[in-house]
Amino acid sequence: QVQLVESGGGLVQPGGSLRLSCAASGSFFSINAMRWYRQAPGKQRELVAGITSFGRTNYADFVKGRFTISRDNAKNTVYLQMNSLKPEDTAAYYCNADIDRTSYTATLTYWGQGTQVTVSS
């Protein structure tokens, strides 16, 4: 019913850049907050950045000054611009969104399938 489709992952060298995209599709009334998480092998999933429907942003300390989260409400899409990438940024990156299916039902949280980011020389 609701699907989050991610793109933009890949292999880059240290210091390089990538731009991740996540587009919501299906049947829904509105999208509230949108977020990016990441999970490296053998580690817990962690929040990278979030953005509200008003454009207010929050970042994890380990990406401040390097990553930028943004959204295009007309396209139902959230982006993550990643600059100055480090090997420790290597992980599967997941899109997350709080969505109202209708104007009168409770907000539910949905997840994307994940896209791999590998930073290596």
C-alpha positions in Angstrom: 0.0 0.0 0.0 2.9 2.4 0.8 6.3 1.9 -0.6 9.6 3.7 -0.1 12.0 3.3 -3.0 15.7 4.2 -2.5 18.4 4.9 -5.0 21.9 6.4 -5.2 24.0 4.0 -3.3 27.3 2.6 -4.6 31.0 2.4 -4.2 33.1 5.6 -3.7 36.6 6.5 -2.7 37.3 8.1 0.7 36.6 11.9 0.4 34.0 11.3 -2.4 30.3 12.1 -2.5 27.0 10.4 -3.0 23.4 11.5 -3.1 20.8 9.1 -1.9 17.1 9.5 -2.8 14.0 7.9 -1.3 10.6 8.4 -3.0 7.3 7.4 -1.4 4.6 5.9 -3.5 1.2 4.3 -3.0 -1.9 5.4 -1.2 -1.5 7.9 1.5 -2.7 11.3 2.7 0.4 13.0 3.8 4.0 12.4 4.9 5.3 13.8 8.2 8.9 13.3 9.3 11.4 11.5 7.0 14.7 10.1 8.2 17.8 8.2 7.1 19.2 5.3 9.2 22.3 3.2 8.5 23.5 -0.2 9.6 26.9 -1.7 9.3 27.6 -5.4 9.4 27.5 -6.6 13.0 26.3 -3.3 14.4 23.0 -1.8 15.5 21.0 0.4 13.2 21.5 4.1 13.9 19.9 7.3 13.0 21.8 9.4 10.5 19.5 12.4 10.0 15.9 13.5 10.1 13.7 16.2 8.6 10.2 17.3 9.6 7.4 18.3 7.2 8.4 21.9 8.0 12.0 21.4 7.0 13.6 21.3 10.5 16.6 19.0 10.5 18.6 16.9 12.9 21.9 15.1 12.4 23.9 12.5 14.2 27.2 13.9 15.5 29.2 11.7 13.3 27.8 13.3 10.1 27.5 16.9 11.1 29.2 19.2 8.5 29.4 16.4 6.0 25.9 15.2 5.2 22.8 17.2 4.3 19.2 16.0 4.5 16.5 17.7 2.4 13.1 16.9 1.0 10.9 17.8 -2.0 7.3 17.5 -0.8 5.9 17.8 -4.3 7.8 14.7 -5.3 7.3 12.9 -1.9 11.0 12.4 -1.8 13.8 12.8 0.8 17.5 13.2 -0.1 20.7 12.6 1.7 23.7 14.4 0.2 26.9 12.8 1.6 30.2 14.6 1.2 33.7 13.9 2.5 32.8 10.2 2.9 34.9 8.0 5.2 35.4 4.3 5.3 33.4 4.2 8.5 30.4 5.5 6.6 30.2 2.1 4.9 26.7 0.7 5.7 23.3 -0.1 4.4 21.3 3.1 4.4 17.6 2.9 5.0 14.8 5.5 4.4 12.2 5.9 7.0 9.0 8.0 7.0 6.0 8.8 9.2 2.9 8.6 7.0 -0.8 9.4 7.4 -2.7 6.9 5.2 -5.8 9.0 5.5 -6.8 12.4 7.0 -8.3 10.7 10.1 -6.1 7.7 10.9 -3.0 7.5 13.1 0.4 8.1 11.7 2.4 4.9 10.8 6.1 4.4 10.2 7.4 2.8 7.0 10.8 1.7 5.9 12.6 1.4 2.6 14.5 -1.7 1.4 18.0 -0.2 2.0 20.7 0.8 -0.3 24.4 -0.1 0.1 27.0 2.6 0.5 30.6 1.4 0.4 33.6 3.8 0.9 36.9 2.2 0.0 40.1 2.9 -1.9 
